Amino acid sequence: MTVTYDGQNFNGFQKQTNKNTIQDHLESALKTILKQDISCVGSGRTDAKVSAYIQPVHFDYNKAIDTKKTLHSLNGILPSDIRVLSIVETDIHARFSAKKKTYLYRMYTSNIDLPLQKHAFKISPNIDFRAMKKFLHLIKGTHDFIGFRASGSETESSVRTIYKAKLIRRGINVDFVVTGNGFLYKMVRNIVGTMLKIGGHKIDLSTIKSTLFTTYKCTATAKPDYLYLLNVKYK
């Protein structure tokens, strides 16, 4: 399944005890339609309030189904902020088969809060974009990102590869887009938080160069409200 959702009212994708999650709603809806317990696997966990334009999800089912009818039925009973875009038969594992993941963090430049920018984070028009871009150049490639991993991470290795990390400016709108082979718990939010501190001259870029992959430990985690899982590639 390809799923999209506005994560503002949920505690992330992954099921948790006594928490309102995307996985809970998908499994409940599938059980109602397919008349058996269904376990869903997403391409990865997302934090509370994080949204997804594209979140691949797979489930095992040993009978033939009418995918068009099932799609229509799911969207008829899911909350309005969760929608299934497509259902296909596949042998791909949504999580372990993923090769690349892309995240988007939305921002805008202004000295005042703008009412039509509720889904973007306000940053100063005077922020140092040149310094932020230099930082993003540093994190490209394969590195040990242990300094960007939050406590509670379930993975043993903190080595990841960043293929793309860039800022896209259109007027006052600023998008940070990052693509990697995988991300640690809160890694993207920690990269954004560090980038904004550098842009605000609260962290010196020359200092961080020497500590980035050795002793650096992120202490600035960007808010989850403006983070989106943009895409997942399997080839």
BAFI-3210 file (N, C-alpha, C; in Angstrom, 3 decimals, decimal comma, padded with zeros to 6 digits):
// residues 235
n [1|2|3|4|5|6|7|8|9|10|11|12|13|14|15|16|17|18|19|20|21|22|23|24|25|26|27|28|29|30|31|32|33|34|35|36|37|38|39|40|41|42|43|44|45|46|47|48|49|50|51|52|53|54|55|56|57|58|59|60|61|62|63|64|65|66|67|68|69|70|71|72|73|74|75|76|77|78|79|80|81|82|83|84|85|86|87|88|89|90|91|92|93|94|95|96|97|98|99|100|101|102|103|104|105|106|107|108|109|110|111|112|113|114|115|116|117|118|119|120|121|122|123|124|125|126|127|128|129|130|131|132|133|134|135|136|137|138|139|140|141|142|143|144|145|146|147|148|149|150|151|152|153|154|155|156|157|158|159|160|161|162|163|164|165|166|167|168|169|170|171|172|173|174|175|176|177|178|179|180|181|182|183|184|185|186|187|188|189|190|191|192|193|194|195|196|197|198|199|200|201|202|203|204|205|206|207|208|209|210|211|212|213|214|215|216|217|218|219|220|221|222|223|224|225|226|227|228|229|230|231|232|233|234|235]
n.u [000,843|000,437|000,623|-000,615|-000,419|-001,481|000,295|-000,240|-002,121|-001,376|000,605|002,940|003,992|004,461|003,136|002,268|001,974|-001,121|-001,239|-002,096|-001,743|-000,648|-000,315|-001,992|-004,571|-004,584|-004,351|-006,633|-008,654|-008,133|-008,621|-011,354|-012,292|-011,107|-011,638|-009,921|-007,108|-004,620|-001,251|000,672|003,515|005,597|007,628|009,328|009,653|007,892|008,149|006,000|003,575|004,854|004,490|003,517|004,023|004,360|004,213|005,265|003,705|003,460|001,516|000,809|-001,235|-003,221|-005,110|-006,886|-007,611|-009,822|-008,318|-009,040|-011,601|-011,016|-009,303|-011,074|-012,844|-011,190|-010,475|-012,911|-013,399|-011,176|-009,609|-009,976|-007,524|-005,785|-004,942|-005,146|-003,359|-002,806|-002,962|-001,136|-000,090|002,858|006,298|007,994|009,590|008,466|010,085|012,762|013,557|013,904|015,827|016,515|015,590|013,686|013,384|011,513|011,736|009,828|010,060|009,885|010,804|010,523|009,742|007,534|004,811|003,078|-000,228|-000,989|000,994|001,067|001,975|004,689|007,980|008,950|011,686|014,433|014,715|017,282|018,946|021,886|022,350|024,466|026,337|024,803|024,502|027,137|027,505|025,701|026,997|029,105|027,948|027,257|027,700|029,202|029,090|029,691|026,980|026,514|026,381|024,067|022,054|019,236|018,494|017,122|017,164|016,801|018,638|021,853|024,224|025,454|026,225|025,593|024,571|024,437|022,956|021,944|021,544|020,000|019,043|016,145|014,995|012,176|010,971|009,699|009,560|011,206|012,658|014,050|015,645|016,465|018,170|018,820|020,356|019,104|017,855|018,704|017,092|015,328|017,225|017,044|015,653|017,511|019,645|018,480|018,040|020,695|021,671|020,130|021,043|023,659|023,139|022,082|024,278|024,853|026,271|029,580|030,785|033,404|034,307|032,597|033,327|035,568|034,592|032,359|031,889|033,006|033,184|030,915|027,663|024,351|022,275|020,074|017,051|014,939|011,466|008,862|006,591|006,815|008,011|008,265|007,868|008,952|009,470|010,134|012,474|012,947|014,730]
n.v [-001,192|002,250|004,943|008,034|010,740|013,227|014,005|015,408|014,853|012,441|009,874|009,273|006,775|004,064|001,390|001,769|001,238|002,141|004,447|006,757|005,860|005,757|003,172|001,691|002,536|001,737|-001,073|-001,698|-000,903|-002,599|-005,068|-004,900|-004,906|-007,155|-009,210|-010,503|-010,618|-008,278|-007,492|-004,662|-003,364|-000,655|001,533|002,739|004,114|007,020|010,087|011,406|013,646|013,978|014,055|012,375|012,271|010,142|006,968|003,848|000,750|-002,590|-005,656|-009,026|-011,383|-014,139|-014,607|-013,923|-010,550|-007,875|-005,234|-002,610|-002,317|-002,756|-000,622|001,553|000,945|001,094|003,838|004,807|004,291|004,999|007,583|011,045|012,268|010,332|008,530|005,937|005,517|003,684|000,134|-002,757|-006,039|-007,518|-008,575|-007,156|-006,039|-003,624|-002,180|-003,390|-003,658|-001,150|001,298|004,012|006,954|009,912|012,990|015,929|019,201|021,883|025,415|029,004|032,401|035,113|037,902|037,884|035,830|034,109|033,648|031,893|030,092|027,832|025,238|025,318|026,142|029,070|031,118|033,415|036,191|037,047|034,901|032,915|031,681|030,817|029,724|027,609|026,029|025,279|023,630|021,569|020,523|019,289|017,077|015,309|012,105|009,067|008,542|008,333|008,929|009,247|011,371|012,596|010,991|010,237|009,273|006,033|004,846|002,044|000,783|-000,734|000,066|003,301|004,364|005,973|006,846|009,853|011,018|013,305|016,663|019,552|023,042|024,644|027,547|029,556|032,497|033,566|031,034|028,147|025,099|022,249|019,487|016,115|013,166|009,799|006,562|005,611|006,581|007,561|007,465|010,383|011,675|013,325|015,568|016,427|017,111|019,283|020,999|021,498|022,699|025,086|026,339|026,863|028,578|030,696|031,613|030,522|028,309|027,817|027,398|026,653|025,449|023,259|021,707|020,207|018,562|017,244|014,503|013,152|014,075|015,584|016,321|016,545|019,104|020,389|019,870|019,946|020,934|018,471|019,012|020,099|018,362|016,016|012,810|012,259|010,556|007,129|004,892|001,831|000,786]
n.w [000,000|-000,711|001,320|002,553|004,873|007,256|009,928|012,285|014,319|015,379|017,035|015,582|013,112|013,908|015,868|019,294|022,814|024,051|022,451|019,851|016,699|013,214|012,204|013,900|013,060|010,365|010,569|012,040|010,246|008,065|009,277|009,702|007,067|005,787|007,504|009,309|011,591|010,863|010,261|009,827|008,071|007,955|005,862|007,541|010,856|011,950|013,738|016,349|015,125|012,710|009,192|006,084|002,657|000,984|002,137|002,071|002,782|003,840|003,971|004,917|003,306|002,627|000,685|-002,377|-003,264|-004,112|-005,203|-005,935|-004,856|-002,174|-001,648|-001,944|000,141|002,414|002,494|003,038|005,699|007,191|009,235|008,239|007,859|007,044|004,199|001,762|-001,124|-003,119|-003,850|-004,316|-005,379|-004,160|-003,657|-002,176|000,774|002,886|004,678|004,887|002,249|001,276|-000,403|-000,649|001,137|001,305|002,921|003,790|005,044|005,924|005,752|006,351|005,644|007,776|009,882|011,414|012,552|010,085|009,093|007,030|006,851|008,430|008,315|008,134|009,337|011,003|010,168|010,597|008,348|008,102|008,388|007,951|005,018|003,447|005,255|006,237|003,954|003,541|005,744|005,093|002,894|004,165|005,462|003,496|001,943|003,268|006,665|010,239|012,048|014,766|016,536|015,845|016,555|018,445|021,847|022,435|020,032|017,875|016,313|015,776|014,351|013,574|011,229|008,234|004,867|003,159|000,344|-000,833|000,192|000,531|000,253|-000,831|-002,163|-002,598|-003,054|000,010|000,946|002,126|001,569|003,013|001,802|002,086|001,231|001,910|002,627|004,764|008,019|011,322|014,583|014,980|013,484|011,131|012,087|013,959|012,304|010,960|013,153|013,971|011,631|011,563|013,863|013,118|010,978|012,377|013,657|016,126|016,506|015,637|012,416|011,689|013,992|014,268|012,129|012,877|014,823|013,999|013,201|015,273|018,168|018,334|019,586|019,053|020,298|019,629|018,529|015,838|015,562|015,147|013,655|011,091|009,421|006,777|005,392|002,285|000,067|-000,881|-002,167|-003,959|-005,680]
ca.u [000,000|001,048|-000,204|-000,264|-001,125|-001,147|000,625|-000,399|-002,960|-000,982|001,877|003,847|003,464|004,606|002,240|002,785|000,956|-002,015|-000,953|-002,871|-000,752|-001,100|-000,375|-003,214|-005,747|-004,521|-004,621|-008,038|-009,472|-007,927|-009,309|-012,780|-012,588|-010,646|-012,188|-008,894|-006,083|-003,613|-000,108|001,254|004,916|005,875|009,004|010,092|008,847|007,940|007,871|004,708|003,292|005,503|003,564|004,108|003,412|004,408|004,690|004,971|003,314|003,040|000,915|000,673|-002,616|-003,108|-006,250|-007,000|-008,486|-010,116|-007,555|-009,790|-012,680|-010,396|-008,833|-012,248|-013,386|-010,265|-010,600|-014,236|-013,467|-010,014|-009,756|-009,815|-006,133|-005,023|-005,500|-004,392|-003,339|-002,799|-002,703|-000,670|000,547|004,307|007,139|008,902|009,416|008,377|011,197|014,095|013,893|014,077|017,198|016,693|014,453|013,818|012,567|011,354|011,412|009,326|010,327|009,676|011,520|009,663|009,920|006,267|004,109|002,129|-001,339|-001,118|002,212|000,953|002,665|006,100|008,655|009,413|013,093|014,756|015,154|018,721|019,692|023,043|022,153|025,766|026,903|023,995|024,815|028,460|027,281|025,059|028,037|029,918|027,299|027,061|028,606|029,037|029,699|029,084|026,121|026,115|026,078|022,729|021,108|018,599|018,388|015,947|017,354|016,778|019,663|023,182|025,174|025,042|026,801|024,587|025,024|023,585|023,161|021,556|021,104|020,002|018,020|015,477|014,329|011,217|010,409|009,933|009,491|012,493|012,523|015,248|015,394|017,607|017,997|019,853|020,017|018,364|018,061|018,603|015,977|015,365|018,420|016,727|015,320|018,759|020,387|017,829|018,319|022,095|021,769|019,551|021,955|024,775|022,619|021,870|025,582|024,894|027,344|030,563|030,999|034,787|034,435|031,849|034,040|036,522|033,928|031,090|031,726|033,843|032,658|029,707|026,407|023,300|021,436|018,993|016,196|013,870|010,114|008,417|005,390|007,061|008,800|007,465|008,483|008,605|009,492|010,952|012,835|013,311|015,700]
ca.v [000,000|003,568|005,668|009,424|011,182|014,413|013,391|016,320|014,304|011,063|009,630|008,621|005,636|002,764|001,056|001,915|000,956|003,242|005,628|006,881|005,817|005,446|001,718|001,251|002,799|000,897|-002,462|-001,789|-000,808|-003,826|-006,152|-004,727|-005,222|-008,494|-010,162|-011,220|-009,727|-007,921|-006,758|-003,799|-002,981|000,565|001,677|003,221|004,806|008,478|010,641|012,050|014,875|013,973|013,675|011,628|012,335|008,760|006,001|002,477|-000,159|-003,893|-006,619|-010,376|-011,866|-015,358|-014,774|-012,895|-009,438|-006,871|-004,090|-001,374|-002,281|-002,628|000,763|002,401|000,654|001,618|005,291|005,118|004,135|005,604|009,012|011,884|012,675|009,187|008,008|004,953|005,980|002,542|-001,200|-003,690|-007,254|-007,366|-009,367|-006,202|-005,743|-002,163|-001,600|-003,913|-003,551|000,256|001,682|005,439|007,664|011,364|013,774|017,354|020,054|023,135|026,632|030,263|033,521|036,228|038,389|037,693|034,595|034,304|032,711|030,896|029,273|027,016|023,963|025,590|026,701|030,436|031,413|034,821|036,552|037,330|033,679|032,784|030,531|030,337|028,853|026,385|025,217|024,695|022,521|020,476|019,902|018,450|015,833|014,401|010,978|008,038|008,971|007,862|010,020|008,966|012,639|013,025|009,947|010,457|008,085|005,242|004,263|000,590|000,259|-000,838|000,905|004,686|004,773|006,178|007,561|010,946|011,234|014,672|017,525|020,873|024,036|025,165|028,802|030,133|033,623|033,386|029,607|027,447|023,659|021,436|018,150|015,240|011,779|008,910|005,134|005,354|007,635|007,184|008,054|011,844|012,171|014,436|016,722|016,887|017,794|020,581|021,816|021,929|023,624|026,373|026,967|027,390|029,723|031,796|031,888|030,028|027,325|028,258|026,367|026,181|024,560|022,021|020,901|019,314|017,695|016,790|013,047|012,608|014,348|016,420|015,750|017,522|019,527|021,203|019,026|020,731|020,467|017,467|019,452|020,581|017,323|015,138|011,751|012,677|009,454|005,954|004,191|000,435|000,388]
ca.w [000,000|-000,619|002,279|002,832|006,091|008,032|011,209|013,419|015,394|015,662|017,725|014,662|012,360|014,555|016,977|020,650|023,816|024,424|021,645|018,626|015,628|011,862|012,090|014,587|012,227|009,164|010,936|012,432|009,042|007,296|009,980|009,432|005,668|005,397|008,478|010,072|012,116|009,876|010,791|008,800|008,201|007,206|005,387|008,689|011,850|011,936|015,055|016,557|014,375|011,398|008,127|004,969|001,333|000,509|003,128|001,663|003,864|003,309|004,889|004,354|003,233|001,813|-000,221|-003,411|-002,899|-005,130|-004,692|-006,158|-003,875|-000,848|-001,560|-001,724|001,471|003,420|002,573|003,553|007,165|007,843|009,549|007,053|007,682|006,540|002,964|001,003|-002,516|-004,025|-003,294|-005,339|-004,887|-004,275|-002,759|-001,544|002,192|002,934|005,431|004,616|000,823|000,932|-000,764|-000,390|001,716|001,192|003,846|003,511|006,189|005,365|006,521|005,631|006,255|008,157|011,254|012,117|012,215|008,989|009,311|005,964|006,863|009,635|008,148|007,894|010,503|010,759|010,429|010,373|006,995|008,160|008,639|007,068|004,136|002,967|006,297|006,299|002,782|003,784|006,676|004,361|002,064|005,051|005,885|002,368|001,923|004,301|007,922|011,486|012,500|016,154|017,199|015,426|016,951|019,747|022,686|022,101|018,701|017,905|015,425|016,364|013,624|013,331|009,946|007,202|003,683|002,690|-001,084|-001,185|001,293|-000,083|000,566|-002,016|-001,789|-003,541|-002,308|001,446|001,259|002,146|001,788|003,188|001,277|002,344|000,795|002,436|002,586|005,996|008,998|012,726|015,322|015,057|012,783|010,236|012,929|014,570|011,250|010,765|014,334|013,894|010,495|011,935|014,834|012,330|010,238|013,324|014,253|017,509|016,444|014,662|011,404|011,725|015,145|014,047|011,131|013,526|015,809|013,438|013,217|016,347|019,510|018,293|020,055|018,790|021,426|019,041|017,702|015,224|015,838|014,177|012,949|009,731|008,753|005,928|004,594|000,923|-000,888|-000,579|-003,390|-003,746|-006,709]
c.u [000,877|000,105|000,304|-001,034|-000,583|-000,931|000,355|-001,161|-002,568|000,379|002,846|003,209|003,387|003,708|002,959|001,645|000,186|-001,694|-001,786|-001,910|-001,386|-001,272|-001,629|-004,435|-005,757|-004,892|-006,077|-008,950|-009,354|-008,637|-010,809|-013,141|-012,267|-011,041|-011,129|-007,858|-004,991|-002,504|000,552|002,720|005,157|007,323|009,922|009,163|008,934|007,558|006,453|004,678|004,002|004,515|004,280|003,321|003,307|004,988|004,316|004,711|002,957|002,350|000,780|-000,783|-002,651|-004,313|-006,216|-007,940|-008,715|-009,475|-008,311|-010,896|-012,120|-009,900|-009,986|-012,796|-012,498|-010,438|-011,974|-014,333|-012,247|-010,314|-009,428|-008,378|-005,209|-005,707|-004,550|-004,497|-003,385|-002,535|-002,279|-000,091|002,048|005,030|008,169|008,567|009,501|009,577|012,562|014,510|014,166|015,547|017,491|015,417|014,725|012,848|012,585|011,036|011,060|009,567|009,911|010,394|010,564|009,999|008,645|005,647|003,061|001,040|-001,488|000,121|002,230|001,716|004,133|006,677|009,237|010,889|013,366|015,164|016,661|019,559|020,764|022,915|023,484|026,389|026,136|024,312|026,193|028,362|026,678|026,050|028,881|029,274|027,033|028,109|028,313|029,805|029,041|028,300|025,667|025,762|024,701|021,664|020,554|018,577|017,087|016,039|017,456|017,887|021,030|024,172|024,605|025,665|025,692|025,214|023,995|023,924|022,901|021,109|021,155|018,863|017,464|014,676|013,438|010,503|010,735|009,945|010,862|012,241|013,903|014,900|016,641|017,254|019,152|019,434|019,260|018,693|017,873|017,422|016,217|016,559|018,124|016,427|016,569|019,666|019,809|018,141|019,735|022,279|021,251|020,402|023,161|024,332|022,377|023,128|025,632|025,875|028,290|030,888|032,413|035,021|033,772|032,537|034,927|035,868|032,742|030,881|032,606|033,200|031,377|028,484|025,329|022,480|020,271|018,193|015,040|012,502|009,649|007,294|005,595|007,903|007,872|008,344|008,017|008,515|010,380|011,210|013,306|014,262|016,871]
c.v [001,241|004,432|007,105|009,872|012,506|013,932|014,228|015,724|012,893|010,991|008,854|007,451|004,383|002,583|001,175|001,672|002,227|004,554|005,584|006,961|005,472|003,942|001,155|001,389|001,929|-000,548|-002,670|-001,781|-002,073|-005,018|-006,094|-005,210|-006,673|-009,598|-011,049|-010,212|-009,525|-007,129|-005,971|-003,494|-001,749|000,632|002,195|003,906|006,306|008,964|011,189|013,377|014,960|013,439|012,906|011,876|010,922|007,893|004,599|001,587|-001,503|-004,711|-007,949|-010,817|-013,011|-015,631|-013,676|-011,794|-008,540|-005,571|-002,770|-001,216|-002,078|-001,210|001,701|002,206|001,223|003,122|005,733|005,037|004,694|007,048|009,858|012,327|011,506|008,704|007,004|005,339|004,825|001,259|-002,099|-004,930|-007,154|-008,344|-008,467|-006,042|-004,227|-001,530|-002,075|-003,827|-002,115|000,586|003,147|006,021|009,164|012,045|015,244|018,079|021,427|024,306|027,852|031,380|034,680|036,654|038,223|036,370|034,882|033,240|031,647|030,008|028,350|025,699|024,162|026,297|028,075|030,578|032,864|035,076|036,792|036,080|033,487|031,518|029,971|029,372|027,536|025,471|024,573|023,510|021,316|019,776|018,942|017,104|014,869|013,300|010,006|008,436|008,244|009,034|009,834|010,249|013,178|011,992|010,242|009,162|007,355|004,610|002,750|-000,030|000,264|000,099|002,302|005,240|004,846|006,941|008,608|011,216|012,679|015,415|018,952|021,737|024,579|026,393|029,277|031,273|033,476|031,921|028,952|025,971|023,037|020,018|017,301|013,810|010,944|007,464|004,702|006,447|007,085|007,899|009,554|012,458|013,374|015,701|017,283|017,583|019,188|021,509|022,360|022,960|025,016|027,096|027,571|028,633|030,936|032,194|031,542|028,879|027,794|027,125|025,809|025,221|023,221|021,122|019,850|018,324|016,935|015,287|012,381|012,825|015,178|015,647|016,809|017,815|020,382|020,342|019,854|020,115|019,482|017,949|019,758|019,591|016,365|014,044|011,983|011,508|008,333|005,217|002,774|-000,089|001,357]
c.w [000,000|000,208|002,406|004,069|006,621|009,463|012,440|014,594|015,814|016,350|016,834|013,950|013,212|015,778|018,318|021,631|024,188|023,699|020,366|017,440|014,277|011,701|012,755|013,691|010,972|009,492|011,336|011,209|008,197|007,945|009,707|008,022|005,316|006,390|009,121|010,563|011,076|010,564|009,662|009,115|007,333|006,771|006,488|009,661|011,598|013,326|015,131|015,819|013,028|010,362|007,026|003,696|000,761|001,617|002,633|002,886|003,237|004,400|004,154|004,421|002,229|000,916|-001,280|-002,934|-004,121|-004,645|-004,837|-005,115|-002,467|-000,619|-001,236|-000,309|002,574|003,587|003,062|005,066|007,901|008,225|008,320|006,824|007,365|005,269|002,324|-000,471|-003,510|-003,250|-004,449|-004,663|-005,137|-003,365|-002,065|-000,063|002,355|003,642|004,932|003,154|000,398|000,688|-000,435|000,208|001,621|002,146|003,438|004,807|005,654|006,324|005,705|006,380|006,526|009,583|012,080|011,695|011,145|009,065|008,236|005,853|008,077|009,539|007,771|009,114|010,160|011,112|010,063|008,924|006,936|008,402|007,567|006,207|003,642|003,977|006,371|005,130|002,926|004,735|005,947|003,439|002,901|005,346|004,735|002,390|003,052|005,552|009,096|012,080|013,948|016,907|016,873|015,790|018,335|020,541|022,360|020,731|018,808|017,057|016,097|015,681|013,401|012,050|008,904|006,027|003,277|001,223|-001,493|000,060|000,770|000,420|-000,740|-001,594|-002,919|-002,818|-000,839|001,842|001,126|002,469|001,973|002,758|001,492|001,941|001,330|002,318|003,838|006,997|010,409|013,378|015,520|014,327|011,894|011,044|013,604|013,551|011,027|011,934|014,338|012,786|010,867|012,983|014,130|011,566|011,109|014,060|015,744|017,643|015,352|013,695|011,449|012,885|014,874|013,020|011,787|014,494|015,244|013,548|014,269|017,713|019,517|018,782|019,914|020,039|020,932|018,080|017,165|015,531|014,767|013,269|011,473|008,915|008,012|005,327|003,170|-000,050|-000,384|-001,894|-003,069|-004,815|-006,704]
res [m|t|v|t|y|d|g|q|n|f|n|g|f|q|k|q|t|n|k|n|t|i|q|d|h|l|e|s|a|l|k|t|i|l|k|q|d|i|s|c|v|g|s|g|r|t|d|a|k|v|s|a|y|i|q|p|v|h|f|d|y|n|k|a|i|d|t|k|k|t|l|h|s|l|n|g|i|l|p|s|d|i|r|v|l|s|i|v|e|t|d|i|h|a|r|f|s|a|k|k|k|t|y|l|y|r|m|y|t|s|n|i|d|l|p|l|q|k|h|a|f|k|i|s|p|n|i|d|f|r|a|m|k|k|f|l|h|l|i|k|g|t|h|d|f|i|g|f|r|a|s|g|s|e|t|e|s|s|v|r|t|i|y|k|a|k|l|i|r|r|g|i|n|v|d|f|v|v|t|g|n|g|f|l|y|k|m|v|r|n|i|v|g|t|m|l|k|i|g|g|h|k|i|d|l|s|t|i|k|s|t|l|f|t|t|y|k|c|t|a|t|a|k|p|d|y|l|y|l|l|n|v|k|y|k]
***
